[in-house]
Amino acid sequence: MPENFLTQVRYAPDIITITETRIKYTVPIIYNVDLQGYKFIHVDTHKNAGGVGLYVKNCIDFIILNKLQIKNCDCETLWIEMKLNNKKYAVGVIYRHPHPNFKTFSEELFSILHELNDKKYIYFVCGNFNINLMNYSKVKCVTDYVDMLHSV
């Protein structure tokens, strides 16, 4: 249980990202997703897998960045913005379902990362991208994806 882990660590994380929440619009949540001291926000999935969520410590002010969405791909995306010491931070969590259009996903993610760079964000991207990085030298789309990440 996450609560047990959080009582064992010296410093609890400020933000926890979750993929594969499997929370759906059409099905009521039947389990307790609350963690003491955290706000939980999520994006539902429309399939039997996927969905993303963020736990953010109650003491942290944030806004949800709804405009940062990967729209033309089979994935769930959630971004938040925080300001600390006059700097803007963005934290994103993404779940990319296996086998959707890889090129479209990469292009849209690249566009989001460029927008964050242009607006001078310090950003963290977390998630399950369902990309086998071990295929870097064998599969062109994986090579292009990794090279794109290195270029931003």
TIRO-2110 file (N, C-alpha, C; in Angstrom, 1 decimal):
// TIRO-2110
0.8, -1.2, 0.0, N, 1, A
0.0, 0.0, 0.0, CA, 1, A
0.9, 1.2, 0.0, C, 1, A
0.5, 2.3, -0.8, N, 2, A
1.3, 3.5, -0.8, CA, 2, A
1.4, 4.2, 0.6, C, 2, A
0.3, 4.1, 1.4, N, 3, A
0.4, 4.7, 2.7, CA, 3, A
1.5, 4.1, 3.5, C, 3, A
1.7, 2.8, 3.4, N, 4, A
2.8, 2.1, 4.2, CA, 4, A
4.1, 2.6, 3.7, C, 4, A
4.3, 2.7, 2.4, N, 5, A
5.6, 3.2, 1.9, CA, 5, A
5.9, 4.6, 2.4, C, 5, A
4.9, 5.5, 2.3, N, 6, A
5.1, 6.9, 2.7, CA, 6, A
5.4, 7.1, 4.2, C, 6, A
5.0, 6.1, 5.0, N, 7, A
5.3, 6.2, 6.4, CA, 7, A
6.8, 5.7, 6.7, C, 7, A
7.3, 5.0, 5.7, N, 8, A
8.7, 4.5, 5.9, CA, 8, A
9.8, 5.4, 5.4, C, 8, A
9.5, 6.3, 4.5, N, 9, A
10.5, 7.2, 3.9, CA, 9, A
10.7, 8.4, 4.8, C, 9, A
12.0, 8.9, 4.7, N, 10, A
12.3, 10.0, 5.5, CA, 10, A
11.6, 11.3, 5.0, C, 10, A
11.6, 11.4, 3.6, N, 11, A
11.0, 12.6, 3.0, CA, 11, A
10.0, 12.1, 2.0, C, 11, A
8.8, 12.4, 2.2, N, 12, A
7.7, 12.0, 1.3, CA, 12, A
7.8, 12.8, 0.0, C, 12, A
7.6, 12.2, -1.1, N, 13, A
7.7, 13.0, -2.4, CA, 13, A
6.6, 14.1, -2.5, C, 13, A
6.9, 15.2, -3.1, N, 14, A
5.9, 16.2, -3.3, CA, 14, A
4.9, 15.8, -4.3, C, 14, A
5.3, 15.1, -5.3, N, 15, A
4.4, 14.7, -6.4, CA, 15, A
4.7, 13.2, -6.7, C, 15, A
3.6, 12.4, -6.9, N, 16, A
3.7, 11.0, -7.3, CA, 16, A
2.9, 10.9, -8.6, C, 16, A
3.5, 10.3, -9.6, N, 17, A
2.8, 10.1, -10.9, CA, 17, A
2.4, 8.6, -11.0, C, 17, A
1.2, 8.4, -11.6, N, 18, A
0.7, 7.1, -11.7, CA, 18, A
0.2, 6.8, -13.1, C, 18, A
0.5, 5.7, -13.7, N, 19, A
-0.1, 5.3, -14.9, CA, 19, A
-0.9, 4.0, -14.7, C, 19, A
-1.7, 3.6, -15.7, N, 20, A
-2.5, 2.4, -15.6, CA, 20, A
-3.5, 2.5, -14.4, C, 20, A
-4.1, 3.7, -14.2, N, 21, A
-5.1, 3.8, -13.1, CA, 21, A
-6.3, 3.0, -13.4, C, 21, A
-6.6, 2.8, -14.7, N, 22, A
-7.8, 2.1, -15.1, CA, 22, A
-9.1, 2.7, -14.6, C, 22, A
-9.1, 4.0, -14.3, N, 23, A
-10.3, 4.7, -13.9, CA, 23, A
-11.0, 5.1, -15.2, C, 23, A
-12.3, 4.8, -15.2, N, 24, A
-13.1, 5.1, -16.4, CA, 24, A
-14.3, 6.0, -16.0, C, 24, A
-14.7, 6.8, -17.0, N, 25, A
-15.8, 7.7, -16.8, CA, 25, A
-17.1, 6.9, -16.5, C, 25, A
-17.2, 5.8, -17.2, N, 26, A
-18.4, 5.0, -17.1, CA, 26, A
-18.5, 4.1, -15.9, C, 26, A
-17.5, 4.0, -15.1, N, 27, A
-17.5, 3.0, -14.0, CA, 27, A
-17.1, 3.8, -12.7, C, 27, A
-18.0, 3.7, -11.7, N, 28, A
-17.7, 4.4, -10.5, CA, 28, A
-16.4, 3.9, -9.8, C, 28, A
-15.6, 4.7, -9.2, N, 29, A
-14.4, 4.3, -8.5, CA, 29, A
-14.9, 3.6, -7.2, C, 29, A
-14.5, 2.3, -7.1, N, 30, A
-14.9, 1.5, -6.0, CA, 30, A
-13.9, 1.2, -5.0, C, 30, A
-12.7, 1.8, -5.2, N, 31, A
-11.6, 1.7, -4.2, CA, 31, A
-11.2, 3.1, -3.8, C, 31, A
-10.5, 3.2, -2.7, N, 32, A
-10.1, 4.4, -2.1, CA, 32, A
-8.8, 4.9, -2.8, C, 32, A
-8.8, 6.0, -3.4, N, 33, A
-7.6, 6.5, -4.1, CA, 33, A
-6.9, 7.6, -3.3, C, 33, A
-7.5, 7.9, -2.1, N, 34, A
-7.0, 9.0, -1.3, CA, 34, A
-5.6, 8.6, -0.6, C, 34, A
-4.7, 9.5, -0.6, N, 35, A
-3.5, 9.4, 0.2, CA, 35, A
-3.5, 10.6, 1.1, C, 35, A
-3.3, 10.4, 2.4, N, 36, A
-3.3, 11.5, 3.4, CA, 36, A
-2.3, 12.5, 3.0, C, 36, A
-2.7, 13.8, 3.0, N, 37, A
-1.7, 14.8, 2.7, CA, 37, A
-1.6, 15.2, 1.2, C, 37, A
-2.3, 14.5, 0.4, N, 38, A
-2.2, 14.7, -1.1, CA, 38, A
-3.6, 15.0, -1.7, C, 38, A
-3.5, 15.8, -2.8, N, 39, A
-4.7, 15.9, -3.7, CA, 39, A
-4.5, 14.9, -4.8, C, 39, A
-5.5, 14.3, -5.3, N, 40, A
-5.4, 13.3, -6.4, CA, 40, A
-6.2, 13.9, -7.6, C, 40, A
-5.5, 14.0, -8.7, N, 41, A
-6.2, 14.4, -10.0, CA, 41, A
-5.9, 13.3, -11.0, C, 41, A
-6.8, 13.1, -11.9, N, 42, A
-6.6, 12.1, -12.9, CA, 42, A
-7.3, 12.3, -14.2, C, 42, A
-6.9, 11.6, -15.2, N, 43, A
-7.5, 11.6, -16.5, CA, 43, A
-8.0, 10.1, -16.7, C, 43, A
-9.2, 10.0, -17.0, N, 44, A
-9.8, 8.6, -17.2, CA, 44, A
-9.3, 8.0, -18.5, C, 44, A
-9.5, 6.7, -18.5, N, 45, A
-9.2, 6.0, -19.8, CA, 45, A
-10.5, 5.5, -20.4, C, 45, A
-10.5, 5.3, -21.7, N, 46, A
-11.7, 4.8, -22.3, CA, 46, A
-11.5, 3.3, -22.7, C, 46, A
-10.5, 2.7, -22.2, N, 47, A
-10.2, 1.3, -22.5, CA, 47, A
-10.1, 0.5, -21.2, C, 47, A
-9.7, -0.8, -21.3, N, 48, A
-9.5, -1.6, -20.1, CA, 48, A
-8.1, -1.4, -19.4, C, 48, A
-7.3, -0.6, -20.1, N, 49, A
-6.0, -0.3, -19.6, CA, 49, A
-5.8, 1.2, -19.7, C, 49, A
-4.7, 1.7, -19.1, N, 50, A
-4.4, 3.1, -19.2, CA, 50, A
-5.0, 4.0, -18.1, C, 50, A
-5.0, 5.3, -18.4, N, 51, A
-5.4, 6.2, -17.4, CA, 51, A
-4.2, 6.7, -16.6, C, 51, A
-4.2, 8.0, -16.3, N, 52, A
-3.1, 8.6, -15.5, CA, 52, A
-3.6, 9.4, -14.4, C, 52, A
-2.7, 9.6, -13.4, N, 53, A
-3.1, 10.3, -12.2, CA, 53, A
-1.8, 11.0, -11.6, C, 53, A
-2.1, 12.0, -10.8, N, 54, A
-1.0, 12.7, -10.0, CA, 54, A
-1.5, 12.9, -8.6, C, 54, A
-0.6, 12.6, -7.7, N, 55, A
-0.8, 12.9, -6.3, CA, 55, A
0.1, 14.1, -6.1, C, 55, A
-0.5, 15.2, -5.6, N, 56, A
0.3, 16.4, -5.3, CA, 56, A
0.1, 16.8, -3.8, C, 56, A
1.2, 17.1, -3.1, N, 57, A
1.0, 17.4, -1.7, CA, 57, A
0.1, 18.6, -1.5, C, 57, A
-0.7, 18.5, -0.5, N, 58, A
-1.7, 19.6, -0.2, CA, 58, A
-1.1, 21.0, -0.1, C, 58, A
0.1, 21.1, 0.3, N, 59, A
0.8, 22.4, 0.5, CA, 59, A
1.3, 23.0, -0.8, C, 59, A
1.1, 22.3, -1.9, N, 60, A
1.6, 22.8, -3.2, CA, 60, A
0.5, 23.4, -4.0, C, 60, A
0.6, 24.6, -4.4, N, 61, A
-0.4, 25.2, -5.3, CA, 61, A
0.0, 24.9, -6.8, C, 61, A
-1.0, 24.5, -7.5, N, 62, A
-0.8, 24.1, -8.9, CA, 62, A
-2.0, 24.4, -9.7, C, 62, A
-1.8, 24.5, -11.0, N, 63, A
-2.9, 24.5, -12.0, CA, 63, A
-2.8, 23.4, -13.0, C, 63, A
-3.9, 22.9, -13.5, N, 64, A
-3.9, 21.9, -14.5, CA, 64, A
-3.7, 22.6, -15.9, C, 64, A
-2.8, 22.1, -16.7, N, 65, A
-2.5, 22.7, -18.0, CA, 65, A
-3.3, 21.9, -19.0, C, 65, A
-4.5, 22.2, -19.2, N, 66, A
-5.4, 21.4, -20.1, CA, 66, A
-5.0, 21.5, -21.5, C, 66, A
-4.3, 22.6, -21.9, N, 67, A
-4.0, 22.7, -23.3, CA, 67, A
-2.9, 21.8, -23.8, C, 67, A
-2.1, 21.3, -22.8, N, 68, A
-1.0, 20.4, -23.2, CA, 68, A
-1.5, 18.9, -23.3, C, 68, A
-2.2, 18.6, -24.4, N, 69, A
-2.7, 17.3, -24.6, CA, 69, A
-2.2, 16.7, -25.8, C, 69, A
-2.0, 15.4, -25.8, N, 70, A
-1.7, 14.7, -27.0, CA, 70, A
-3.0, 14.2, -27.5, C, 70, A
-3.5, 14.8, -28.6, N, 71, A
-4.9, 14.6, -29.0, CA, 71, A
-5.1, 13.6, -30.0, C, 71, A
-4.2, 13.5, -31.0, N, 72, A
-4.4, 12.6, -32.1, CA, 72, A
-3.8, 11.3, -32.0, C, 72, A
-3.7, 10.8, -30.8, N, 73, A
-3.1, 9.5, -30.5, CA, 73, A
-3.8, 8.8, -29.4, C, 73, A
-3.7, 7.6, -29.3, N, 74, A
-4.4, 6.8, -28.3, CA, 74, A
-3.6, 6.8, -27.0, C, 74, A
-3.8, 7.9, -26.2, N, 75, A
-3.1, 8.0, -24.9, CA, 75, A
-3.8, 9.0, -24.0, C, 75, A
-3.5, 8.9, -22.7, N, 76, A
-4.0, 9.8, -21.7, CA, 76, A
-2.8, 10.7, -21.2, C, 76, A
-3.1, 12.0, -21.0, N, 77, A
-2.1, 12.9, -20.7, CA, 77, A
-2.6, 13.9, -19.6, C, 77, A
-1.7, 14.2, -18.6, N, 78, A
-2.1, 15.1, -17.6, CA, 78, A
-0.9, 16.0, -17.2, C, 78, A
-1.0, 17.3, -17.3, N, 79, A
0.1, 18.2, -17.0, CA, 79, A
-0.4, 19.2, -16.0, C, 79, A
0.6, 19.5, -15.0, N, 80, A
0.3, 20.6, -14.1, CA, 80, A
1.4, 21.6, -14.1, C, 80, A
1.1, 22.8, -13.6, N, 81, A
2.1, 23.8, -13.5, CA, 81, A
2.2, 24.3, -12.0, C, 81, A
3.4, 24.5, -11.6, N, 82, A
3.7, 25.0, -10.2, CA, 82, A
4.7, 26.1, -10.4, C, 82, A
4.7, 27.1, -9.4, N, 83, A
5.7, 28.1, -9.4, CA, 83, A
6.4, 28.0, -8.1, C, 83, A
7.7, 28.0, -8.2, N, 84, A
8.6, 27.9, -7.0, CA, 84, A
9.8, 28.9, -7.2, C, 84, A
10.0, 29.7, -6.3, N, 85, A
11.2, 30.7, -6.4, CA, 85, A
11.2, 31.4, -7.7, C, 85, A
10.1, 31.9, -8.1, N, 86, A
9.9, 32.6, -9.4, CA, 86, A
10.3, 31.8, -10.6, C, 86, A
10.2, 30.5, -10.5, N, 87, A
10.4, 29.7, -11.7, CA, 87, A
9.2, 28.8, -11.9, C, 87, A
8.9, 28.6, -13.2, N, 88, A
7.7, 27.8, -13.6, CA, 88, A
8.2, 26.3, -13.8, C, 88, A
7.5, 25.4, -13.2, N, 89, A
7.7, 24.0, -13.4, CA, 89, A
6.5, 23.4, -14.0, C, 89, A
6.7, 22.4, -14.8, N, 90, A
5.6, 21.6, -15.4, CA, 90, A
5.9, 20.1, -15.1, C, 90, A
4.9, 19.4, -14.7, N, 91, A
5.0, 17.9, -14.5, CA, 91, A
3.9, 17.3, -15.3, C, 91, A
4.4, 16.4, -16.1, N, 92, A
3.4, 15.7, -17.0, CA, 92, A
3.5, 14.2, -16.8, C, 92, A
2.3, 13.5, -16.9, N, 93, A
2.3, 12.1, -16.8, CA, 93, A
1.5, 11.6, -18.1, C, 93, A
2.1, 10.6, -18.8, N, 94, A
1.5, 10.2, -20.0, CA, 94, A
1.4, 8.7, -20.0, C, 94, A
0.3, 8.2, -20.5, N, 95, A
0.1, 6.7, -20.8, CA, 95, A
-0.2, 6.6, -22.3, C, 95, A
0.7, 6.0, -23.0, N, 96, A
0.5, 5.7, -24.4, CA, 96, A
0.1, 4.2, -24.6, C, 96, A
-1.1, 4.0, -25.1, N, 97, A
-1.5, 2.6, -25.3, CA, 97, A
-0.6, 2.0, -26.4, C, 97, A
-0.4, 0.7, -26.3, N, 98, A
0.4, 0.0, -27.3, CA, 98, A
-0.2, 0.1, -28.7, C, 98, A
0.7, 0.2, -29.6, N, 99, A
0.4, 0.1, -31.1, CA, 99, A
-0.4, 1.3, -31.7, C, 99, A
-0.6, 2.4, -31.1, N, 100, A
-1.2, 3.5, -31.9, CA, 100, A
-0.1, 4.1, -32.7, C, 100, A
-0.5, 5.1, -33.5, N, 101, A
0.4, 5.8, -34.4, CA, 101, A
1.5, 6.4, -33.7, C, 101, A
2.7, 5.7, -33.8, N, 102, A
3.9, 6.1, -33.1, CA, 102, A
4.4, 7.5, -33.6, C, 102, A
4.3, 7.7, -34.9, N, 103, A
4.8, 9.0, -35.5, CA, 103, A
4.0, 10.2, -35.0, C, 103, A
2.7, 10.0, -34.9, N, 104, A
1.8, 11.1, -34.4, CA, 104, A
2.1, 11.4, -33.0, C, 104, A
2.2, 10.3, -32.2, N, 105, A
2.6, 10.5, -30.8, CA, 105, A
3.9, 11.3, -30.6, C, 105, A
4.9, 10.9, -31.3, N, 106, A
6.2, 11.5, -31.2, CA, 106, A
6.1, 13.0, -31.6, C, 106, A
5.4, 13.3, -32.7, N, 107, A
5.3, 14.7, -33.2, CA, 107, A
4.6, 15.5, -32.2, C, 107, A
3.5, 15.0, -31.6, N, 108, A
2.7, 15.8, -30.6, CA, 108, A
3.5, 16.0, -29.3, C, 108, A
4.2, 15.0, -28.9, N, 109, A
5.0, 15.2, -27.7, CA, 109, A
6.1, 16.2, -27.9, C, 109, A
6.8, 16.1, -29.1, N, 110, A
7.8, 17.0, -29.4, CA, 110, A
7.3, 18.4, -29.4, C, 110, A
6.1, 18.6, -29.9, N, 111, A
5.5, 20.0, -30.0, CA, 111, A
5.2, 20.5, -28.6, C, 111, A
4.8, 19.6, -27.7, N, 112, A
4.5, 20.0, -26.3, CA, 112, A
5.8, 20.4, -25.6, C, 112, A
6.9, 19.6, -25.8, N, 113, A
8.2, 19.9, -25.2, CA, 113, A
8.8, 21.2, -25.7, C, 113, A
8.6, 21.5, -27.0, N, 114, A
9.0, 22.8, -27.6, CA, 114, A
8.3, 23.9, -26.9, C, 114, A
7.0, 23.8, -26.8, N, 115, A
6.2, 24.8, -26.2, CA, 115, A
6.7, 25.1, -24.7, C, 115, A
6.9, 24.0, -24.0, N, 116, A
7.4, 24.2, -22.6, CA, 116, A
8.8, 24.9, -22.6, C, 116, A
9.6, 24.5, -23.6, N, 117, A
10.9, 25.2, -23.7, CA, 117, A
10.8, 26.7, -24.0, C, 117, A
9.9, 27.0, -25.0, N, 118, A
9.7, 28.3, -25.4, CA, 118, A
9.2, 29.2, -24.3, C, 118, A
8.4, 28.6, -23.4, N, 119, A
7.8, 29.4, -22.3, CA, 119, A
8.7, 29.3, -21.0, C, 119, A
9.9, 28.8, -21.2, N, 120, A
10.9, 28.7, -20.1, CA, 120, A
10.5, 27.9, -18.9, C, 120, A
9.8, 26.8, -19.1, N, 121, A
9.4, 25.9, -18.0, CA, 121, A
10.6, 25.0, -17.7, C, 121, A
10.7, 24.6, -16.5, N, 122, A
11.5, 23.5, -16.1, CA, 122, A
10.5, 22.3, -16.0, C, 122, A
10.7, 21.2, -16.8, N, 123, A
9.7, 20.2, -16.8, CA, 123, A
10.2, 18.8, -16.6, C, 123, A
9.2, 18.0, -16.2, N, 124, A
9.5, 16.6, -15.9, CA, 124, A
8.4, 15.8, -16.6, C, 124, A
8.8, 14.8, -17.4, N, 125, A
7.8, 14.0, -18.2, CA, 125, A
7.9, 12.6, -17.6, C, 125, A
6.8, 12.1, -17.2, N, 126, A
6.8, 10.7, -16.6, CA, 126, A
5.8, 9.9, -17.3, C, 126, A
5.8, 8.6, -17.2, N, 127, A
4.8, 7.8, -17.7, CA, 127, A
5.2, 6.5, -18.3, C, 127, A
4.3, 5.8, -18.9, N, 128, A
4.5, 4.6, -19.6, CA, 128, A
4.2, 4.9, -21.1, C, 128, A
5.2, 4.9, -21.9, N, 129, A
5.1, 5.2, -23.3, CA, 129, A
5.0, 4.0, -24.2, C, 129, A
5.1, 2.8, -23.6, N, 130, A
5.1, 1.6, -24.4, CA, 130, A
6.0, 1.6, -25.6, C, 130, A
7.2, 2.0, -25.3, N, 131, A
8.2, 2.1, -26.4, CA, 131, A
9.4, 1.3, -25.9, C, 131, A
9.8, 0.3, -26.7, N, 132, A
11.0, -0.5, -26.3, CA, 132, A
12.3, 0.2, -26.7, C, 132, A
12.9, 0.8, -25.7, N, 133, A
14.1, 1.6, -26.0, CA, 133, A
15.3, 0.7, -26.3, C, 133, A
15.1, -0.6, -26.0, N, 134, A
16.2, -1.5, -26.4, CA, 134, A
16.3, -1.7, -27.9, C, 134, A
15.3, -1.2, -28.6, N, 135, A
15.3, -1.3, -30.1, CA, 135, A
15.9, 0.0, -30.7, C, 135, A
16.6, 0.8, -29.9, N, 136, A
17.1, 2.1, -30.4, CA, 136, A
17.9, 1.9, -31.7, C, 136, A
18.7, 1.0, -31.8, N, 137, A
19.6, 0.9, -33.0, CA, 137, A
18.9, 0.0, -34.1, C, 137, A
17.8, -0.6, -33.8, N, 138, A
17.2, -1.6, -34.7, CA, 138, A
15.9, -1.1, -35.4, C, 138, A
15.2, -0.2, -34.7, N, 139, A
13.9, 0.3, -35.2, CA, 139, A
13.9, 1.8, -35.4, C, 139, A
13.7, 2.2, -36.7, N, 140, A
13.9, 3.7, -37.0, CA, 140, A
13.0, 4.6, -36.2, C, 140, A
11.7, 4.2, -35.9, N, 141, A
10.9, 5.1, -35.2, CA, 141, A
11.3, 5.2, -33.7, C, 141, A
11.9, 4.2, -33.2, N, 142, A
12.5, 4.3, -31.8, CA, 142, A
13.7, 5.2, -31.8, C, 142, A
14.6, 5.0, -32.8, N, 143, A
15.8, 5.9, -33.0, CA, 143, A
15.3, 7.3, -33.1, C, 143, A
14.4, 7.6, -33.9, N, 144, A
13.9, 9.0, -34.1, CA, 144, A
13.3, 9.5, -32.9, C, 144, A
12.6, 8.7, -32.1, N, 145, A
12.0, 9.2, -30.9, CA, 145, A
13.0, 9.6, -29.8, C, 145, A
14.0, 8.7, -29.6, N, 146, A
15.1, 9.0, -28.7, CA, 146, A
15.9, 10.2, -29.1, C, 146, A
16.2, 10.3, -30.4, N, 147, A
17.0, 11.4, -30.9, CA, 147, A
16.2, 12.7, -30.7, C, 147, A
14.8, 12.6, -30.9, N, 148, A
14.0, 13.8, -30.7, CA, 148, A
14.1, 14.3, -29.2, C, 148, A
14.0, 13.3, -28.3, N, 149, A
14.1, 13.7, -26.9, CA, 149, A
15.4, 14.3, -26.5, C, 149, A
16.5, 13.9, -27.1, N, 150, A
17.8, 14.5, -26.9, CA, 150, A
17.9, 15.9, -27.5, C, 150, A
17.1, 16.2, -28.5, N, 151, A
17.2, 17.4, -29.2, CA, 151, A
16.5, 18.6, -28.5, C, 151, A
15.6, 18.3, -27.6, N, 152, A
14.8, 19.4, -26.9, CA, 152, A
15.5, 19.8, -25.7, C, 152, A
END
